[in-house]
Amino acid sequence: MEGVLEKKGKDKSLWKSRHFVLTPVSIKYFLETGQSEPKSCLPVSQLEIHLEMCDRTRSCLVLTHLSDSGASGRKYYVRTAGGDLLFDWYFALLTAQSAKDSFSSSSQMDVYRMGNLYKAGAQSFDMWRLRWFSLNGAHVTYSSEKLSAKPRGDFMMGPMSKGFKVESGVTHRIPAPTSFTFQVLTGGRTYKLCAETAEERDSWIDAFSRSISLQS
């Protein structure tokens, strides 16, 4: 599969046309159609793939490149002129990935949640800061803003047997922005989070709980 798609620049908010080529093992893009050497080539086995709104009216495809250790790297934002074409690329990527890792693909489709959450720092006196969170299967990333090319941090979810769990409420010296708090325990660190509404908090708790169940 190949064609011209719009890609968001790494450091700027400009969208530029790039020629993309999807093979059974990789997706690569060229600065111009007809070039022999791609600007970048990403193995589909090292990608997290999901859709999100890039503005009020259009969706974009988000490709997160993972390192060999599973750590989150750069995020690539791609969009098309029409919604149907975007879904064609989305499902083509999932199909290519499923041939390499069926569990990873099913996890992404079963557990996915994104949105703004307040996050407290690791120290009890650290301030709460608004972050854009994305839960994709077992992988969690958080960024300063929605379309950041590089997340501020990430972590992997695991099974309950290794200390992973999610709980309503937190204890923190600095008051949270709202009362709708919860925390994610990862066996080594506790992430203190706060949602804008009770519905958002409950939705996040459910998503994290399902992610933990998938790893058990």
C-alpha positions in Angstrom: 0.0 0.0 0.0 1.3 3.5 -0.8 0.2 7.0 -1.3 0.6 10.7 -0.4 -0.3 11.6 3.2 0.1 14.7 5.3 2.7 14.4 8.1 3.1 16.9 11.0 6.6 18.3 11.4 8.6 17.2 14.4 9.2 20.7 15.9 6.6 22.8 14.1 2.8 22.5 13.7 3.1 22.5 9.9 1.6 19.6 8.0 3.5 18.6 4.8 2.7 16.1 2.0 4.9 13.0 2.1 4.9 9.8 0.1 4.3 6.7 2.3 4.9 3.1 1.5 3.6 0.2 3.7 5.2 -3.2 3.3 4.5 -6.4 5.3 7.4 -5.5 7.7 7.8 -1.7 7.6 6.3 1.7 6.8 8.5 4.3 5.3 8.1 7.8 4.0 9.8 9.9 1.3 10.0 13.7 1.2 8.8 13.5 -2.5 7.2 10.9 -4.7 9.8 9.1 -6.8 12.8 9.4 -4.4 14.9 6.2 -4.0 15.9 6.7 -0.3 13.3 7.2 2.4 13.5 9.9 5.0 12.6 7.3 7.6 11.8 3.5 7.8 9.8 2.2 10.8 9.4 -1.6 11.5 5.7 -2.3 12.0 6.7 -4.7 14.9 8.0 -1.6 16.8 5.0 0.6 16.4 2.0 1.5 18.5 -0.9 2.5 16.3 -4.0 4.5 17.1 -6.3 7.2 16.0 -7.0 10.5 17.7 -8.5 13.9 16.8 -5.8 16.3 15.5 -8.3 19.2 15.5 -12.0 19.7 16.0 -13.0 18.2 12.6 -10.3 15.8 11.5 -8.7 12.6 12.9 -5.1 11.6 12.4 -3.1 8.4 12.6 -0.6 8.3 15.4 2.5 6.0 15.1 4.6 5.7 18.2 8.0 4.2 17.6 9.2 1.9 20.4 12.8 1.0 21.1 13.9 -2.6 21.4 13.4 -2.3 25.2 9.8 -1.1 24.7 10.5 2.5 25.7 8.5 5.1 23.9 10.3 7.1 21.2 9.1 9.6 18.7 5.4 10.0 17.7 4.5 10.5 14.1 1.2 12.2 13.2 -0.3 11.5 9.8 -3.6 12.6 8.3 -5.5 12.2 5.0 -7.9 14.3 3.0 -10.8 11.9 3.7 -11.7 9.8 6.7 -12.2 6.5 4.7 -8.6 6.6 3.4 -7.3 7.2 7.0 -9.1 4.1 8.2 -7.8 2.1 5.2 -4.2 2.9 6.4 -5.1 2.2 10.0 -6.4 -1.2 9.3 -3.7 -2.0 6.8 -1.1 -1.2 9.5 -2.9 -3.3 12.1 -3.1 -6.2 9.6 0.7 -6.0 8.9 1.4 -5.8 12.6 -0.9 -8.7 13.6 1.2 -11.0 11.4 4.2 -10.2 13.7 2.5 -9.9 17.0 -1.1 -10.9 17.3 -1.3 -10.3 21.1 0.0 -6.7 20.7 -2.6 -6.0 18.0 -5.5 -7.4 20.0 -4.3 -5.5 23.1 -4.4 -2.2 21.2 -7.9 -2.9 19.9 -9.2 -4.1 23.3 -7.7 -1.4 25.6 -7.3 2.1 24.4 -7.9 5.4 26.2 -6.5 8.9 25.7 -7.2 12.4 27.2 -6.0 15.0 29.6 -5.2 14.1 33.2 -3.5 16.1 36.0 -0.4 14.3 37.3 1.4 14.9 40.5 5.2 14.6 40.7 6.9 11.8 42.6 7.6 13.9 45.7 4.7 14.7 48.1 5.3 18.5 47.7 5.4 18.4 43.8 2.7 20.4 41.9 -0.1 18.9 39.8 0.4 19.5 36.1 -1.9 18.9 33.2 -0.6 16.1 30.9 -2.0 14.4 27.8 -2.2 10.6 28.5 -2.5 7.7 26.1 -3.1 4.1 27.2 -2.5 1.7 24.3 -2.7 -1.9 25.4 0.0 -2.2 28.0 1.8 1.0 27.1 1.2 4.3 28.8 2.7 7.6 27.6 2.2 11.2 28.8 3.1 14.5 27.2 3.0 18.2 27.8 0.4 18.6 25.1 -1.7 16.5 22.7 0.4 16.5 19.6 3.9 16.4 21.1 6.4 14.5 19.0 8.2 13.2 22.1 6.5 12.2 25.4 7.7 13.4 28.7 7.5 9.9 30.1 6.1 6.4 29.7 5.7 3.1 31.5 4.4 -0.4 30.8 1.5 -2.0 32.6 1.9 -5.5 34.1 0.0 -8.2 36.0 -1.4 -7.9 39.6 1.1 -10.6 40.7 3.9 -8.0 40.1 2.2 -5.3 42.1 0.2 -3.5 39.4 -3.2 -2.1 40.4 -5.3 1.0 40.1 -7.1 2.6 43.1 -9.5 5.5 43.5 -8.2 8.4 45.6 -4.7 9.6 46.4 -2.7 11.0 49.3 -0.7 14.1 48.3 0.5 17.2 50.2 -0.6 19.5 47.4 -4.4 19.5 46.9 -5.5 18.1 43.6 -7.3 20.4 41.1 -10.5 18.3 41.5 -11.7 15.6 43.9 -11.7 12.9 41.1 -8.3 11.4 41.9 -6.9 7.9 41.4 -3.5 6.2 41.4 -1.8 3.6 39.3 0.7 1.4 41.1 3.3 -0.2 38.9 5.3 -2.3 41.5 8.0 0.3 41.7 6.3 3.7 41.4 2.9 5.1 42.1 1.4 7.5 39.5 -1.0 10.0 41.2 -3.6 11.2 38.7 -6.6 13.5 38.7 -9.5 13.7 36.2 -11.9 16.6 35.5 -15.0 14.6 36.1 -16.1 11.5 37.9 -17.1 9.9 34.6 -13.6 10.5 33.2 -12.0 9.1 36.4 -14.1 6.0 36.3 -13.4 5.5 32.6 -9.7 5.7 33.2 -9.8 3.3 36.1 -11.7 0.8 34.0 -9.2 1.1 31.2 -6.2 0.6 33.5 -7.9 -2.3 35.2 -8.6 -4.0 31.9 -4.9 -3.5 30.8 -3.7 -5.1 34.1 -6.1 -8.1 33.5 -4.7 -8.6 30.0 -1.2 -9.0 31.4 -2.3 -11.5 34.1 
